[in-house]
Amino acid sequence: MKASNVHWKEKLSGSIETALAEEVDIFETQIELRKQGKLDEKLFAETRLRRGAYGQRYDNGQRHDGKQVRSLVFPTEYRDLTKGPTTVWDAPGMMRIKIPFGGLTIEQLETLADVAEEYSDSIAHVTTRQDFQLHFIHIDDTPALMRRLAAVGITTREACGNSMRNVTACPIAGVCKTETFDVTPYAKALAYFLLGHDDVQDMGRKFKIAFSGCAHEGCGLTGLHDMGLLAATKTENGVEKRGFKVFVGGGLGAVPYQARVLAEWIPVEELLPMAQAVGRVFARLGEKKNRARARVKFLIQSLGIEEFIRLVLEERKILPEDARWTEYLGDLNAYYNEGPLKEAGSLNGHRAEGFDLFLKGNVYEQRQAGYATVTIKLPLGDITSTQLRQLADICRKYIKDTVRTTVEQNLVLRWVAMNDLPTLYADLKAAGLAEIGASSITDIVACPGTDTCKLGISASRGLAGELRHRFESGDIGVDDVIHGLRIKVSGCFNSCGQHHVADLGFYGVSRKIAGRTVPHFQVVVGGQWQNNAGSYGLAILAVPSKNIPEVIKRMTDAYRSDRLESETFPEFVKRTGKAKIKQLLADLAEVPAYDENKSFYSDWGDPREYTTGDMGIGECAGEVVTRVDMDLSEAERMVFEGQILLDEGQHQAAGQKAYESMIQAARGLVRASFFDVPEDPERIVQEFNKRLVNPGRFADRYAGNKFAQYLLDAHAAAPESFSDETAHHRIEEASLFIEACHSCYQRLGEELQTLVSSAR
């Protein structure tokens, strides 16, 4: 892939469009070579991913008159799929569009509207990394789409793939009342410095960077990134200098890791070279073969943070000097200059119906007197092409090019004069963009889930849409007590919806009930959004999808009635304890018989009977299913006990209990294919390997043997000494391994039943 490392002056002068155009030319040639069979599919997959072109799931949604319904929020918006793909290999896919630090111009809004309408389904989707995504894109259309974007300075390069992903930053940086300083110009500089940089083209997996100006808020989420940069100042010889506290090795995914401190403080002059040094160490030493262990968090775990720091500092010493490291600092105002369209004012005049609620929930008064930031709440992160154009027209009336996306899938308008707020509200309302409650409990974050993601297990967007309806209808009451809670939903364990840092998080799983597959969500509690993702929650039990609204209702009711004065939700969860919370929700885990209530056997937003794949049921299923389910249920009980022990500060016992739960789950699957069930952990692991892992029976279609490896690693390390952090990791791994055992039995039940019948 040709490097096009972008100079900041090129960005300002507009010649970046030339560099991006060259990239598109190269990609177009590669598409043609792939069609001719002259480019290997594996190589082509990586090159298209690095240019933002993803495959997507497109046969799992509702259909109407031969068209695919894409959005639960805008159900009249369709993509005509009757013509089918233009080649054998180009089924409709997804295009991710990179928006560094979330910054957008008005012209870019209009271009996004155009390409969404012309190449997609007229819906643009804001992601949790401040990107845009367009769905149902045909590969033949991608070069033209990319050129349209490049003409206004937008790239899709390295939005996906094994690359430096979009650099995110707090959307109110520069106008925030509590920030140390504005991190925007530094985020912008780093984003363009690393774009196409030769030193970060050979990484085993993706690398994500985030900036924050405040330690106590959650806007930047520096604690959950591969590299987090927190604004900090230091006084030397009476002069205050800007710099950053640097974190590395954070990440969510299946097993979340809290970032470690790489440096307590570096001056801004060291920002770019330090990031380059970290990238080089990761590219050189990071795992390349086993993708499950290829993130920087695992490299740090393997080396130890002290050794990783030593290697980075040594790498920094040998970096060849680069003028770009500090050149942009010479004139920050020229590099990044933002201000108002109108003079400051004070709020006055007529207030339309609903304005006061909008003012309370969507408006933030900037540190610059007389100006405000307005958040546009986008249901499920979606906005139509028509609305994007209307928004562009609205922006021209009130602001300059000061629009940003947020990690909570919304849009922010900055530098609005306070006296313009009533008329801005009226204009937004006319465009259908004045929904109240941004960043509240009703502003639910959700990944694509089974709508379009190949890894989706449960309908995260469907659930989020249903919860929105329950809040709007009053079925789940909202008041000041629960208004600020955050709900985040992922369609699988990978945490694209950031469920680990929600007050109430959910991720999709499935269960087999009397021979039928039922969509479920694991309920995750104990997470914290504030303090830049201050703590990660843990799953406490799996509940059928159709009962999740009642989970929300019970949890919020309990918080209202039982909280102490001024007690936050994470504090309430910690004081109440997971055992009591699980008891509160226990009956919701039950699934009614199919003939009693068939709705439980389909997912939200999809009337079809839910399935993760066809599987027959043999005559002996009753006994075998019951025994295996009992074994897996026992494993779930054990890992939950591990959580309780962890909450009590008994991390050694917690880690050991998690390991034992994995052995119990493995024993359950071995029982399904081996009449004489072994008791010795060593023998259980041997048989598990022999009967399930080595023949490829345990491997998941997408995760491979990733979760089996959790067991093998834990067993190889036993007995081991656990810290609070490593016990937390082991509990996460155990929970995921048990889920994988459930999934394995659902996939292979008939085959395993045949094996056990033969054994008998």
Phi, psi and omega in degrees: 000126184293133178280143176219054182305122193266126176281142184296328179290329176295322178298317181291323185280345179097354182287355174301328180299325179295314179297319180292323179298321177297321178299318181294321178302316180298316181295320179299321177296319180295324176300315181296319178297322179295319179298325181277358181077017182262001178230125182301140183299322180297317179292319179295322180301316180292320183289325177287325177298319180292350176250016171087006184262111183254150164284157178217162175276128183223014180242020186241014180252176177289149178241151180214116180053040177078009181243154184266126174280125184259325191235133173284337182277321180240072189293351178271355181271118183236161171241122181287113181250013185292336182282338180077174180293151183279343174222172182298325191256007186245047173308149185310138182232197183236143176244122176262134187243122188279128178234088182306132183050013178080006187282128182230148171261166179295320179298322179293324175302316181294321178294320176299321177299316182296311185289328177296322181284320186277329186243345185236214183251025179067023176230128173255138185242127177272132184261175178282004172243024177066015175274174164248150173231140173241136183250164180061041177268133174272141185301327179294337181274346189296320179299316179297318178299315180298321179294321178299319179290317181299328181297339177245021173082022179250139178236154171256000185296133177060026171282342178223186174079186180277077191210175171285109184283182183304133176278121183258161179203159178306129183288347177250018176302133180098338178237000182287140182284337187248003183287155176286314170197170182286117182273355187305307184298330180285322176296318179296316181298315182293321181300313183281333176295318183276345181297112180074010182295134184301328186288347183237031179261358186233043180270150180286334179211184181289163180219125186242137184235141178220149178242145174217145177265350184229140178280330191270342181270181179244006188301325182263336179052045183295338183288345183247020183250160174300324174217121179244138184235113183253123182302134180209149178242160181214136180262122178233123181054040177079003181246129178279127181245143177276148176192195183219143164274129189250128177245148177220156170083014174278169177164149177265262182063203182295313178242110185282146177234135173282139180294149176257159179279120174275318179209134179293330179196133169230146177290158182301333179296337182264358184302304185293313178295326178294317178296322178296318180295317178299316179299320180293318179297316180295317180296324183280318190252346182295153180300137180245330186271313182267100184297333181294341181240023190261008177272160184295334179298325180284327176296317179294321177298321182289314183280328192093144185294325181296316179292322178298316178300316180301316181295320179294316180294323176294321179295321180299323183296329186260004179294134174292139182302142181223120182301334183291341180305320186235355186301320182292339182287342182298328180210082182298327180295325178286324182287318180216111183228122183225141179195185186274161171274325185238164177291153179298151179213178178244152183290124178201181176088185184293138178247116182289164178302131180089349184296319182298322177292321177297317179300319182288321189260342188235357186243132178239123178285123183289164175290343174275114186303137176089002181232154181221157172254132182246126178262126176265114182281117181258113179304119181058020178079010185262142173215137183278163177300317179301316180293324177298319178293318178299320179296320178301316178296319179296316181301321180298335180281332193238332187219173171269208180280064186235057178249142177220149169274162179235162178286353175259021170069035178238180174239147181235133173253122185254156175066041173274126177296135185304322182289347178271353186301317180298316181286326175299317178301316180298319179292318178295321180297319179297332180269001183073029184237025183245028180295133184278164172090035176297139180059028177251184180296335179276350181265079191274130176270133179214140173281174181297331179057216185287353177301309186221347185273133180293339182267354185298135177255317179234162186278086181296317178292324177297316178295315180299319178296321178293319179296321176303315180298318181296321177293315183294325181280348182087001179299323171246111184289144178238128176223185183296335182294315185254000186306319186273003179289155180242134176246131181224136188232130174244144180283348177209192185286350191285352173066030174296334175273004176061039183297337182293336184249021177267160168294317174231109182248152181218139172224145189287136172218180176221160179222151177260120181237112179050042176087359179242144181272133185237128178291135180228167167228137169283137179267122184247125177230159178101001179279161180220122178282319182295172182056038178054052183067065188293332178206157181252137178278170178232149179286136182249333174190157178265133182234137177303145185309318186291349178259358183297320176304324178290329174301312179301314183298313181294318182294317180289323176297318180296320179296318179299315189275332189248354184290153172277164182300130179064016180281127178286166180296315176301323178293321178298315180298316181295316181291319181293319180092143184292331180297316180291322179294318178297321178297321179300327186255357192305316184292339180287346178282348181283143180245125178292157178300152184304316181290338180280319181204094184290341184298332180293344185261013170228161184261168180298132176081003181219107185287347181291154177294132185292142175205150170247012181141147181287139178208127179280162180241123182273173182299324186272010187298324186304308182292313185294314180302317181299315183291316180294316178301322178295318178298316181290325176296321177296321177297319178297320177298319182293317180291329176292321175301324176300320177299316180298316178298320178296316178299331180274002179085007180266070188293329179294313179294324180296314179296320179295319180295322178297317178299316180297326179293326178292318177299319180297317179294317178298320178300321179298316179289323177298322178302325183290342183231011185210112186298315180273093186286121179288157178252329183289127181307321181298316180291321179300314181294320178300312181293323178299316177296312185295317189266338186237311186285305184299320177284356179084011182286330183277335187301130176277152182303322184255324184268352182061224178260024181307314185282330174298324181296330176302315178295312184298318179293318180295320180291321179296329183275344185287142350284145181229162179264127184253140167261175178302318183291313183290330175293320177300315179298317182295323177295316177301314181296319179296317179299317181290323178296318179296319176299320179295326176294318174303311182298318179299316181293324177297319182288320193246016185308312183295318179296318180292323178297321178298318180297315183289327177296319179296321181295326181282000000 
